[in-house]
Amino acid sequence: MLFRVRSMCSVALAAMLLTSLPALAARESGETAITATTPEAFAEQAQGVRKEMEKGGRYEGISSSNRQKVDAQLDFIAKLLTRRGSVDALNDQEKVDLMNAQEEANSILVGYDDQRLVCEFRKIAGSNRKEKVCQTKREIAAARDASQEAYRRQTSGLQNKDRIGGP
């Protein structure tokens, strides 16, 4: 009997640790968009996330299929919190479901966060050294777009010279 109680306690502790680790890791990295606590607080947060998924928002680059997934997770979390009143009132399975919904939505949103910093090491011309360069995803996209546009202008200018019979 004592073995069975210890075994059950070990399983319960392991389950609690497994469900809390992703949340702790996400909070430490600062990359969470959704942290549900009460229905009222979550409603404000969900409204903010939905606004940020619109044009000009932080997550504007999100695809329509991923937007639907995030919306579905937000609706699920809202329904769960409304039914129980708070995270503290949820049973163990509901807490796991809530954590999974949050993690799915957060993982999608973090991938489309235009303000997220992306760092890489670039080789310095004429040297064997590398330097660390950090830019936001939005800055990287703007530089890429400007480069592509410059290339298009340059190649279209060359094509026009060929047609006109230029040097």
Backbone bond lengths (Angstrom), bond angles and torsions (degrees), N, CA, C in turn:
res aa  C-N    CA-C-N  psi(-1)  N-CA   C-N-CA  omega(-1)  CA-C   N-CA-C  phi
1 M - - - 1.450 - - 1.530 110.52 -
2 L 1.343 117.01 -42.88 1.447 121.33 179.35 1.535 110.12 -62.60
3 F 1.319 116.90 -40.18 1.456 122.11 178.47 1.533 110.66 -61.48
4 R 1.330 116.01 -41.85 1.456 121.47 -178.71 1.541 110.13 -65.26
5 V 1.331 118.06 -40.13 1.465 122.02 179.22 1.525 109.64 -66.52
6 R 1.346 116.98 -45.00 1.463 120.36 178.74 1.530 110.33 -62.87
7 S 1.310 116.62 -41.00 1.450 121.17 -179.84 1.524 110.65 -62.89
8 M 1.333 117.02 -43.41 1.459 121.31 178.98 1.527 110.50 -65.05
9 C 1.330 116.47 -40.35 1.462 120.20 178.35 1.524 110.67 -64.50
10 S 1.327 116.30 -40.61 1.464 120.20 179.01 1.518 110.75 -63.44
11 V 1.318 116.52 -42.95 1.466 120.66 179.11 1.528 109.95 -64.10
12 A 1.312 117.68 -43.13 1.466 121.60 179.96 1.530 110.66 -63.40
13 L 1.337 116.47 -43.45 1.462 120.22 179.37 1.527 110.78 -64.56
14 A 1.309 116.77 -43.18 1.462 120.85 178.90 1.527 110.42 -61.71
15 A 1.319 116.84 -42.08 1.464 120.54 179.44 1.525 110.82 -63.77
16 M 1.325 117.42 -41.54 1.460 120.73 179.01 1.525 110.63 -63.89
17 L 1.330 116.68 -42.74 1.458 119.91 179.56 1.519 111.32 -64.73
18 L 1.318 116.51 -43.88 1.462 120.03 -179.05 1.519 112.02 -63.03
19 T 1.321 116.14 -38.50 1.472 118.24 -178.79 1.515 112.18 -77.69
20 S 1.322 118.32 -23.72 1.461 119.28 -178.24 1.517 112.90 -91.41
21 L 1.320 119.32 -21.67 1.466 121.18 -177.37 1.526 113.32 -60.31
22 P 1.337 119.81 -47.28 1.469 117.83 179.16 1.525 112.27 -60.07
23 A 1.304 117.49 -38.16 1.460 120.22 -179.75 1.525 110.58 -66.69
24 L 1.334 116.09 -42.29 1.460 119.35 178.83 1.516 110.86 -64.57
25 A 1.306 117.33 -44.17 1.459 121.02 179.59 1.524 110.69 -62.55
26 A 1.303 117.10 -43.33 1.461 120.86 -179.45 1.526 110.66 -65.69
27 R 1.325 117.96 -41.44 1.460 120.59 179.57 1.517 111.05 -65.53
28 E 1.349 117.83 -40.27 1.454 120.81 -179.48 1.513 111.09 -66.30
29 S 1.319 118.07 -36.29 1.458 120.24 -179.10 1.525 111.34 -79.02
30 G 1.335 118.22 -13.12 1.448 122.03 179.21 1.516 113.19 74.01
31 E 1.314 118.81 17.81 1.451 121.67 -174.74 1.525 112.39 -109.24
32 T 1.303 117.63 48.10 1.453 118.70 175.64 1.519 109.16 -117.83
33 A 1.298 115.01 139.68 1.462 120.04 177.07 1.522 109.76 -103.34
34 I 1.325 116.72 -22.24 1.456 121.45 -174.95 1.519 109.63 -128.23
35 T 1.307 116.00 125.12 1.461 121.63 173.46 1.523 106.59 -138.14
36 A 1.303 116.36 95.12 1.462 121.85 -173.92 1.526 111.22 -79.64
37 T 1.342 116.88 137.62 1.462 121.66 175.82 1.528 111.85 -133.95
38 T 1.325 116.85 -55.70 1.464 121.73 178.22 1.525 108.36 -128.80
39 P 1.332 117.22 159.69 1.474 118.76 179.80 1.528 113.18 -58.87
40 E 1.327 116.87 -39.54 1.461 120.47 -177.87 1.522 111.57 -67.29
41 A 1.330 116.00 -48.33 1.465 120.22 -179.56 1.528 110.10 -64.99
42 F 1.319 116.02 -38.35 1.456 119.13 -179.18 1.528 111.31 -68.75
43 A 1.326 117.51 -36.89 1.467 120.48 179.25 1.526 110.32 -58.80
44 E 1.341 117.07 -42.88 1.461 121.01 177.23 1.520 110.90 -63.72
45 Q 1.331 115.32 -44.08 1.453 120.71 -178.55 1.535 111.22 -64.48
46 A 1.320 116.69 -43.70 1.466 121.25 179.99 1.532 110.57 -63.25
47 Q 1.337 116.01 -40.82 1.463 120.10 178.13 1.532 109.96 -61.80
48 G 1.329 116.73 -41.65 1.463 120.93 178.43 1.522 112.08 -64.42
49 V 1.328 117.00 -41.77 1.464 121.05 179.28 1.525 109.70 -64.04
50 R 1.327 116.69 -43.92 1.469 119.88 179.74 1.533 111.09 -62.77
51 K 1.325 116.75 -38.67 1.462 120.35 178.32 1.530 110.41 -65.44
52 E 1.329 117.03 -38.75 1.469 121.31 -179.53 1.532 112.16 -70.17
53 M 1.338 117.84 -18.37 1.466 120.65 177.36 1.528 111.91 -82.44
54 E 1.337 117.66 -8.17 1.457 121.66 179.49 1.527 110.05 -81.87
55 K 1.315 116.17 170.26 1.468 121.88 -179.49 1.528 109.69 -57.97
56 G 1.326 114.89 131.55 1.461 120.61 -179.24 1.514 113.18 89.93
57 G 1.327 116.56 -7.43 1.463 120.67 -179.41 1.520 112.39 -87.83
58 R 1.287 114.66 173.32 1.462 122.49 -177.49 1.531 112.23 -60.26
59 Y 1.323 116.79 -34.46 1.471 121.73 -177.72 1.523 112.03 -110.80
60 E 1.317 118.01 30.34 1.467 121.23 -174.30 1.527 112.99 -62.40
61 G 1.314 118.38 -22.52 1.455 120.79 -177.59 1.517 114.33 -80.15
62 I 1.304 117.33 2.99 1.470 121.44 -176.50 1.530 110.07 -69.22
63 S 1.315 115.92 138.59 1.467 120.19 179.30 1.529 109.76 -72.45
64 S 1.316 115.98 161.56 1.472 119.31 -178.69 1.531 111.06 -65.58
65 S 1.322 117.84 -35.62 1.472 119.34 179.21 1.526 110.68 -67.79
66 N 1.336 117.35 -39.93 1.461 119.25 177.50 1.531 111.24 -71.04
67 R 1.321 117.13 -32.89 1.466 120.32 176.13 1.531 109.76 -62.29
68 Q 1.339 116.39 -41.28 1.462 120.06 177.74 1.527 110.98 -64.01
69 K 1.326 117.21 -39.09 1.470 120.82 178.15 1.524 110.74 -63.59
70 V 1.331 116.66 -45.25 1.463 120.43 179.33 1.523 109.94 -63.61
71 D 1.334 117.12 -44.90 1.469 120.68 178.13 1.530 111.15 -58.33
72 A 1.331 117.13 -42.04 1.467 121.12 179.83 1.533 110.44 -63.61
73 Q 1.322 117.13 -41.13 1.466 120.19 178.97 1.529 110.84 -67.91
74 L 1.329 116.98 -39.92 1.462 120.32 177.36 1.526 110.78 -62.47
75 D 1.322 116.49 -42.26 1.467 120.67 178.18 1.527 110.67 -63.85
76 F 1.326 116.97 -42.52 1.462 121.49 179.79 1.528 110.82 -61.74
77 I 1.340 116.35 -45.83 1.468 120.68 -179.66 1.526 110.23 -63.60
78 A 1.331 116.58 -43.53 1.464 120.94 179.92 1.524 110.88 -60.40
79 K 1.327 116.23 -44.43 1.460 120.96 -179.47 1.529 110.60 -63.49
80 L 1.318 116.43 -43.34 1.462 121.56 -179.08 1.530 111.00 -64.04
81 L 1.311 116.68 -45.84 1.469 120.11 -179.67 1.523 111.92 -69.09
82 T 1.319 117.13 -37.02 1.466 120.56 178.67 1.520 110.40 -65.04
83 R 1.335 116.09 -40.00 1.459 120.40 -179.21 1.524 111.82 -65.77
84 R 1.342 117.75 -38.07 1.467 121.44 -175.59 1.526 114.67 -101.85
85 G 1.310 118.37 -22.40 1.459 120.26 177.38 1.520 114.58 98.23
86 S 1.308 118.34 -34.08 1.469 121.22 177.77 1.518 109.29 -166.39
87 V 1.319 115.50 169.37 1.455 120.64 178.29 1.530 110.18 -63.71
88 D 1.318 116.78 -37.59 1.467 121.11 -178.41 1.526 112.81 -61.78
89 A 1.333 117.47 -27.47 1.461 120.89 -178.21 1.532 112.96 -85.41
90 L 1.326 117.32 -6.38 1.465 120.48 -179.17 1.520 110.72 -74.30
91 N 1.351 116.35 146.35 1.467 118.93 173.06 1.533 108.13 -80.38
92 D 1.315 116.68 175.40 1.463 120.82 -174.31 1.525 112.60 -59.45
93 Q 1.321 117.67 -44.65 1.460 120.19 -179.37 1.521 111.18 -64.90
94 E 1.323 117.18 -39.59 1.458 120.68 178.82 1.535 110.94 -65.88
95 K 1.327 116.65 -36.02 1.467 119.66 176.54 1.527 110.76 -64.41
96 V 1.322 116.58 -40.44 1.463 120.40 177.28 1.523 109.43 -64.29
97 D 1.330 117.46 -44.14 1.464 121.36 178.90 1.529 111.12 -61.69
98 L 1.331 115.87 -41.90 1.461 121.18 178.24 1.526 110.21 -62.46
99 M 1.325 116.68 -46.53 1.465 121.41 179.92 1.525 110.34 -60.29
100 N 1.320 116.99 -44.00 1.468 120.33 -179.97 1.526 111.45 -63.89
101 A 1.320 116.71 -40.78 1.471 120.21 179.21 1.527 110.53 -65.14
102 Q 1.324 115.77 -42.98 1.459 119.72 178.30 1.526 110.98 -62.57
103 E 1.310 116.24 -45.71 1.464 120.37 -177.76 1.524 111.38 -64.38
104 E 1.324 117.41 -40.40 1.463 119.63 179.17 1.524 110.62 -63.68
105 A 1.324 116.62 -47.55 1.465 120.19 179.84 1.527 110.73 -64.05
106 N 1.337 116.94 -44.83 1.466 120.18 -179.68 1.517 111.81 -62.59
107 S 1.329 117.07 -41.20 1.463 119.12 -178.51 1.526 110.99 -65.38
108 I 1.318 117.59 -36.28 1.469 120.73 176.98 1.527 109.70 -68.11
109 L 1.325 116.63 -47.31 1.456 120.28 -175.89 1.524 112.51 -66.46
110 V 1.306 117.90 -40.25 1.464 121.04 -178.93 1.525 110.25 -61.01
111 G 1.315 116.66 -35.31 1.461 119.88 178.50 1.511 113.84 -67.11
112 Y 1.331 117.75 -21.88 1.460 122.06 -178.46 1.516 112.77 -110.14
113 D 1.305 117.15 14.89 1.456 121.93 -178.13 1.522 109.55 -78.39
114 D 1.335 117.29 107.65 1.456 121.51 -178.37 1.525 112.80 -68.82
115 Q 1.327 117.33 -17.85 1.455 120.61 -179.17 1.533 112.11 -94.44
116 R 1.331 116.43 0.99 1.460 120.05 179.87 1.520 108.80 -71.56
117 L 1.317 115.76 136.25 1.450 122.18 -179.45 1.523 109.89 -82.72
118 V 1.328 116.36 131.77 1.459 122.64 177.33 1.524 106.61 -120.15
119 C 1.320 116.17 123.57 1.460 120.91 -178.58 1.522 110.04 -114.90
120 E 1.324 114.94 147.36 1.453 120.56 176.41 1.523 108.47 -150.33
121 F 1.321 115.70 159.28 1.451 121.12 174.75 1.517 108.20 -96.16
122 R 1.334 115.90 129.27 1.455 121.74 178.91 1.523 109.13 -119.38
123 K 1.296 114.89 139.72 1.454 120.29 179.20 1.524 109.09 -73.47
124 I 1.320 115.91 135.26 1.456 121.72 178.54 1.525 107.62 -81.36
125 A 1.323 116.56 130.76 1.465 120.59 -178.74 1.520 110.57 -59.17
126 G 1.334 116.45 131.62 1.453 122.22 178.89 1.513 114.10 78.20
127 S 1.315 117.20 14.28 1.465 120.89 -177.82 1.522 109.58 -143.94
128 N 1.309 115.13 159.91 1.468 119.52 174.00 1.524 111.24 -91.86
129 R 1.316 116.39 -3.78 1.470 120.52 -179.75 1.527 110.90 -79.24
130 K 1.314 113.63 157.18 1.461 120.27 175.12 1.519 107.98 -121.50
131 E 1.307 114.99 150.78 1.455 119.36 176.20 1.525 109.40 -122.21
132 K 1.304 116.07 148.79 1.455 121.72 179.04 1.527 108.40 -86.46
133 V 1.324 115.66 124.97 1.460 121.56 179.97 1.525 107.72 -121.04
134 C 1.322 116.12 126.05 1.465 121.02 179.92 1.525 109.32 -120.33
135 Q 1.339 114.76 133.25 1.461 121.89 177.54 1.520 108.01 -142.43
136 T 1.327 115.35 157.40 1.459 118.37 173.66 1.524 108.26 -77.34
137 K 1.323 115.62 160.27 1.470 119.08 177.92 1.528 110.53 -60.44
138 R 1.316 116.84 -33.77 1.466 120.89 179.31 1.524 110.46 -66.03
139 E 1.336 117.88 -41.73 1.464 121.24 178.26 1.530 111.06 -64.66
140 I 1.324 116.41 -40.33 1.466 120.86 178.45 1.525 110.24 -62.63
141 A 1.333 116.63 -44.83 1.469 121.14 179.97 1.529 110.71 -64.68
142 A 1.336 117.69 -40.16 1.462 121.08 179.63 1.526 110.78 -65.34
143 A 1.335 117.40 -41.48 1.469 121.24 178.61 1.533 110.39 -65.15
144 R 1.330 116.63 -41.48 1.466 121.19 178.41 1.528 110.17 -62.67
145 D 1.335 116.54 -46.44 1.461 120.51 -179.91 1.531 111.44 -62.73
146 A 1.334 117.27 -41.53 1.463 121.02 179.46 1.528 110.31 -64.85
147 S 1.318 116.67 -40.05 1.464 121.22 178.95 1.528 110.63 -64.73
148 Q 1.319 116.56 -44.07 1.465 120.08 179.19 1.526 111.08 -64.31
149 E 1.314 116.56 -40.07 1.460 120.63 179.57 1.530 110.73 -65.70
150 A 1.327 117.14 -41.64 1.470 121.12 178.04 1.527 110.04 -62.93
151 Y 1.313 116.37 -41.11 1.470 120.72 178.21 1.527 110.37 -63.12
152 R 1.336 116.92 -44.94 1.470 120.80 179.07 1.525 111.34 -60.25
153 R 1.336 116.82 -43.98 1.470 120.63 179.57 1.518 110.81 -63.59
154 Q 1.332 115.28 -42.55 1.466 118.94 -178.67 1.532 111.13 -66.01
155 T 1.325 116.85 -45.72 1.466 119.09 -179.14 1.523 111.50 -70.04
156 S 1.306 119.42 -34.52 1.466 120.05 178.16 1.520 109.77 -70.00
157 G 1.321 118.24 -32.77 1.463 121.74 175.88 1.513 110.92 -65.75
158 L 1.323 116.86 -40.00 1.463 120.56 177.80 1.520 110.57 -66.68
159 Q 1.303 117.67 -40.22 1.466 121.58 179.75 1.516 109.93 -65.21
160 N 1.336 118.01 -38.88 1.455 120.68 179.22 1.522 110.93 -66.15
161 K 1.342 117.73 -38.20 1.466 120.53 177.81 1.517 110.98 -63.39
162 D 1.339 116.44 -38.87 1.462 120.50 179.53 1.534 111.03 -64.07
163 R 1.312 115.71 -39.92 1.469 120.21 -179.63 1.526 111.93 -68.68
164 I 1.318 114.89 -38.38 1.462 119.44 -176.93 1.532 110.19 -78.20
165 G 1.319 116.55 -23.18 1.450 120.06 -179.05 1.516 111.63 95.46
166 G 1.316 115.21 30.69 1.465 121.00 -179.39 1.515 112.19 -71.63
167 P 1.327 117.55 173.65 1.463 123.06 -175.84 1.493 114.35 -63.80
